Amino acid sequence: MLWNFLTDYFRCDASLLAEPTMIARSVLQMALFCGSAFFSGSEIALVNAETLRGKD
């Protein structure tokens, strides 16, 4: 019962993934995700650099 509900709930139409708008949205989402990861890493590096500089 639960398994059937979950498979019905998460079922998707694969043909929708090939539409140009969906491809553009996916590319934009990946670009935003990579940008977020880059800036999070930069923030961590700057905080650690300030910590190391303060120990001198």
TAFENVEN-V38712 format. One record per backbone hydrogen bond with DSSP energy under -1.0 kcal/mol. NH is the residue of the N-H (numbers start at 1). CO is the residue of the C=O. E is the energy in kcal/mol with one decimal. If there is no record, write none. Layout:
# TAFENVEN-V38712
NH|CO|E / NH|CO|E
This chain:
# TAFENVEN-V38712
5|1|-2.0 / 6|2|-2.6 / 7|3|-2.5 / 8|4|-2.1 / 9|5|-2.4 / 10|6|-2.3 / 16|13|-1.5 / 19|16|-1.2 / 23|19|-2.2 / 24|20|-2.5 / 25|21|-2.3 / 26|22|-2.3 / 27|23|-2.4 / 28|24|-2.5 / 29|25|-2.6 / 30|26|-2.3 / 31|27|-2.3 / 32|28|-2.5 / 33|29|-2.2 / 34|30|-2.5 / 35|31|-2.3 / 36|32|-2.3 / 37|33|-2.3 / 38|34|-2.4 / 39|35|-2.5 / 40|36|-2.2 / 41|37|-2.3 / 42|38|-2.2 / 43|39|-2.1 / 44|40|-2.1 / 45|41|-2.3 / 46|42|-2.4 / 47|43|-2.3 / 48|44|-2.3 / 49|45|-2.3 / 50|46|-2.2 / 51|47|-1.9 / 52|48|-2.5 / 53|49|-2.3 / 54|50|-1.8 / 56|53|-1.1
